[in-house]
């Protein structure tokens, strides 16, 4: 099997597509949370903003793609606001499933809220939003990361904590 091409800068269409998936997940979550309460929906958006800020401030600064176009465009965004960090810190970072809980909550909270709302009062649009959210989070993210971004990532070759977490080799 041929080695996938590694991108120094990702093509714009990949950045757009990967961000469309993320923004769709956020919008569906916001829509579901809005069914509960507008204030809670804006707290949900603030939570997402905090997670994104944390990522570009604490992780993207140390990534190979800082100042470049990564598969999500965050290397360029990080460079607009923060000084370059140390790539060796990125490579040495060790993340666990526990560290991923905050990210999983972006989908889990609206799904749980949506299911509770469905139990109180059935709404077809809400059901569709929940199903779309779950599909985009699972299959959408898997397609983006598995086929378009991570597979062609230079930082992955240098050392990526997510690669170590998601692609752990089990016992033979």
The 8 nearest C-alpha neighbors of each residue, nearest first, counted from 0:
[[1, 2, 3, 4, 150, 151, 146, 5],
 [2, 0, 3, 4, 5, 150, 151, 146],
 [1, 3, 4, 0, 5, 151, 150, 152],
 [4, 2, 151, 1, 5, 150, 0, 152],
 [3, 5, 151, 6, 2, 150, 152, 1],
 [4, 6, 151, 152, 153, 3, 7, 150],
 [7, 5, 8, 9, 151, 152, 4, 153],
 [6, 8, 9, 5, 153, 67, 68, 64],
 [9, 7, 68, 6, 67, 69, 10, 64],
 [8, 10, 6, 68, 70, 69, 11, 7],
 [11, 9, 12, 13, 8, 14, 70, 68],
 [10, 12, 14, 13, 15, 9, 68, 70],
 [11, 13, 15, 14, 10, 16, 9, 17],
 [14, 12, 16, 15, 11, 10, 17, 70],
 [15, 13, 71, 70, 11, 17, 12, 16],
 [16, 14, 12, 18, 13, 17, 19, 11],
 [17, 15, 19, 13, 18, 14, 12, 20],
 [18, 16, 14, 20, 19, 15, 13, 143],
 [17, 19, 21, 15, 20, 16, 22, 14],
 [20, 18, 16, 22, 17, 21, 23, 15],
 [19, 21, 23, 18, 17, 22, 24, 16],
 [22, 20, 18, 24, 23, 19, 25, 17],
 [21, 23, 25, 19, 24, 20, 18, 26],
 [22, 24, 26, 20, 25, 21, 19, 27],
 [23, 25, 21, 27, 22, 26, 132, 28],
 [24, 26, 22, 28, 23, 27, 29, 21],
 [27, 25, 29, 23, 28, 24, 22, 30],
 [26, 28, 30, 24, 29, 25, 23, 128],
 [27, 29, 25, 31, 109, 26, 30, 32],
 [28, 30, 26, 32, 27, 40, 31, 33],
 [31, 29, 27, 33, 28, 32, 26, 34],
 [32, 30, 28, 34, 33, 29, 109, 113],
 [31, 33, 40, 29, 35, 34, 30, 109],
 [34, 32, 37, 36, 40, 30, 35, 31],
 [35, 33, 31, 32, 36, 30, 37, 116],
 [34, 36, 33, 32, 37, 31, 39, 116],
 [35, 37, 33, 39, 38, 34, 40, 32],
 [38, 36, 33, 40, 39, 41, 35, 32],
 [37, 39, 41, 40, 36, 42, 33, 43],
 [40, 38, 42, 36, 41, 37, 43, 32],
 [39, 41, 32, 37, 33, 43, 38, 29],
 [40, 42, 44, 38, 43, 39, 45, 37],
 [41, 43, 39, 45, 44, 40, 46, 38],
 [42, 44, 40, 46, 41, 45, 39, 47],
 [45, 43, 41, 47, 46, 42, 48, 40],
 [44, 46, 48, 42, 47, 43, 41, 49],
 [47, 45, 43, 49, 44, 48, 42, 50],
 [48, 46, 44, 50, 49, 45, 51, 43],
 [47, 49, 45, 51, 46, 50, 52, 44],
 [48, 50, 52, 46, 47, 51, 53, 45],
 [51, 49, 53, 47, 48, 52, 54, 46],
 [52, 50, 54, 48, 53, 49, 47, 55],
 [53, 51, 49, 54, 55, 50, 56, 48],
 [54, 52, 50, 56, 51, 57, 55, 49],
 [53, 55, 51, 58, 52, 57, 56, 50],
 [56, 54, 59, 77, 52, 53, 58, 57],
 [57, 55, 53, 54, 52, 58, 60, 59],
 [58, 56, 54, 53, 55, 59, 60, 61],
 [57, 59, 54, 60, 61, 55, 56, 62],
 [58, 60, 55, 62, 61, 74, 65, 77],
 [61, 59, 84, 83, 58, 65, 62, 56],
 [62, 60, 86, 84, 85, 89, 59, 58],
 [61, 63, 59, 64, 86, 65, 60, 89],
 [62, 64, 154, 65, 86, 61, 153, 67],
 [63, 65, 67, 74, 62, 69, 66, 68],
 [66, 64, 74, 67, 62, 60, 63, 59],
 [67, 65, 75, 78, 74, 64, 68, 77],
 [68, 66, 64, 75, 74, 65, 8, 69],
 [67, 69, 8, 72, 9, 75, 74, 64],
 [70, 68, 72, 71, 64, 9, 74, 8],
 [69, 71, 14, 148, 9, 72, 13, 68],
 [70, 72, 14, 69, 73, 17, 18, 68],
 [73, 71, 69, 68, 74, 14, 75, 70],
 [72, 74, 76, 75, 71, 77, 69, 55],
 [75, 73, 65, 64, 66, 77, 67, 76],
 [74, 76, 66, 78, 67, 73, 77, 68],
 [77, 75, 73, 79, 78, 74, 72, 80],
 [76, 78, 55, 74, 79, 75, 80, 81],
 [77, 79, 66, 75, 81, 76, 80, 65],
 [80, 78, 76, 77, 81, 75, 66, 82],
 [79, 81, 78, 77, 76, 82, 56, 55],
 [82, 80, 78, 77, 79, 83, 56, 60],
 [83, 81, 84, 78, 60, 80, 77, 79],
 [84, 82, 60, 81, 61, 65, 85, 78],
 [83, 85, 61, 60, 82, 86, 62, 88],
 [84, 86, 61, 87, 88, 83, 89, 60],
 [87, 85, 61, 89, 88, 62, 63, 84],
 [86, 88, 90, 89, 85, 91, 61, 158],
 [89, 87, 91, 86, 90, 85, 92, 61],
 [90, 88, 86, 92, 61, 87, 91, 62],
 [89, 91, 158, 87, 88, 92, 159, 86],
 [92, 90, 88, 89, 87, 93, 158, 160],
 [93, 91, 89, 90, 160, 88, 94, 159],
 [92, 94, 160, 91, 95, 163, 164, 90],
 [95, 93, 160, 98, 92, 164, 96, 161],
 [94, 96, 97, 98, 164, 93, 99, 161],
 [95, 97, 99, 98, 100, 94, 164, 165],
 [96, 98, 95, 99, 100, 94, 101, 103],
 [99, 97, 95, 96, 100, 94, 101, 102],
 [98, 100, 96, 102, 97, 101, 103, 95],
 [101, 99, 103, 102, 97, 98, 104, 96],
 [100, 102, 104, 103, 99, 98, 105, 50],
 [103, 101, 99, 104, 100, 105, 50, 106],
 [104, 102, 100, 105, 101, 106, 107, 99],
 [103, 105, 107, 106, 101, 102, 108, 100],
 [106, 104, 103, 102, 107, 108, 47, 101],
 [107, 105, 104, 108, 109, 103, 110, 28],
 [106, 108, 104, 110, 109, 105, 103, 111],
 [107, 109, 111, 104, 110, 106, 112, 105],
 [110, 108, 112, 28, 111, 107, 106, 113],
 [109, 111, 113, 107, 108, 112, 129, 114],
 [112, 110, 114, 108, 113, 109, 107, 115],
 [113, 111, 109, 115, 110, 114, 108, 116],
 [112, 114, 110, 116, 111, 115, 109, 31],
 [115, 113, 117, 111, 116, 112, 110, 118],
 [114, 116, 118, 112, 117, 113, 111, 119],
 [117, 115, 113, 119, 118, 114, 120, 112],
 [118, 116, 121, 114, 120, 119, 115, 113],
 [119, 117, 115, 116, 120, 114, 121, 113],
 [118, 120, 116, 117, 115, 121, 114, 122],
 [119, 121, 117, 118, 116, 122, 115, 114],
 [120, 122, 117, 118, 123, 119, 116, 126],
 [121, 123, 125, 124, 117, 126, 120, 116],
 [124, 122, 126, 125, 127, 121, 128, 117],
 [125, 123, 127, 126, 122, 128, 129, 121],
 [124, 126, 128, 122, 123, 127, 129, 31],
 [125, 127, 123, 129, 124, 128, 130, 122],
 [126, 128, 124, 130, 125, 129, 131, 123],
 [129, 127, 125, 131, 126, 130, 132, 27],
 [130, 128, 132, 126, 127, 131, 110, 125],
 [129, 131, 127, 133, 132, 128, 134, 126],
 [132, 130, 134, 128, 133, 129, 135, 127],
 [133, 131, 129, 135, 130, 134, 24, 128],
 [132, 134, 136, 130, 131, 135, 137, 129],
 [135, 133, 131, 137, 136, 138, 132, 130],
 [136, 134, 139, 132, 137, 133, 138, 131],
 [137, 135, 133, 140, 134, 139, 132, 138],
 [136, 138, 134, 135, 140, 139, 141, 133],
 [137, 139, 141, 134, 140, 135, 142, 136],
 [140, 138, 135, 142, 141, 137, 136, 143],
 [141, 139, 143, 136, 142, 138, 137, 144],
 [140, 142, 138, 144, 145, 139, 143, 137],
 [141, 143, 145, 139, 140, 146, 144, 138],
 [144, 142, 147, 140, 141, 146, 145, 17],
 [143, 145, 148, 149, 141, 142, 146, 147],
 [146, 144, 142, 141, 143, 149, 150, 147],
 [145, 147, 142, 143, 144, 150, 148, 149],
 [148, 146, 143, 144, 145, 150, 149, 13],
 [147, 149, 144, 70, 150, 151, 143, 152],
 [150, 148, 152, 144, 151, 145, 147, 155],
 [149, 151, 148, 152, 146, 145, 147, 3],
 [152, 150, 5, 149, 148, 4, 6, 3],
 [153, 151, 149, 155, 154, 5, 150, 6],
 [152, 154, 156, 155, 5, 157, 6, 151],
 [155, 153, 157, 156, 152, 63, 158, 159],
 [154, 156, 159, 158, 152, 153, 157, 162],
 [155, 157, 153, 154, 158, 152, 159, 5],
 [158, 156, 154, 155, 153, 90, 159, 63],
 [159, 157, 90, 155, 156, 154, 160, 89],
 [158, 160, 155, 162, 161, 90, 154, 163],
 [159, 161, 163, 162, 93, 92, 94, 164],
 [162, 160, 164, 163, 159, 165, 94, 166],
 [163, 161, 159, 165, 160, 164, 166, 155],
 [164, 162, 160, 161, 166, 167, 165, 159],
 [165, 163, 161, 162, 166, 167, 160, 95],
 [164, 166, 162, 163, 167, 161, 160, 168],
 [167, 165, 163, 162, 164, 168, 161, 169],
 [168, 166, 163, 164, 165, 169, 162, 170],
 [167, 169, 166, 170, 171, 163, 165, 164],
 [168, 170, 167, 171, 166, 165, 164, 163],
 [169, 171, 168, 167, 166, 164, 163, 165],
 [170, 169, 168, 167, 166, 165, 163, 164]]
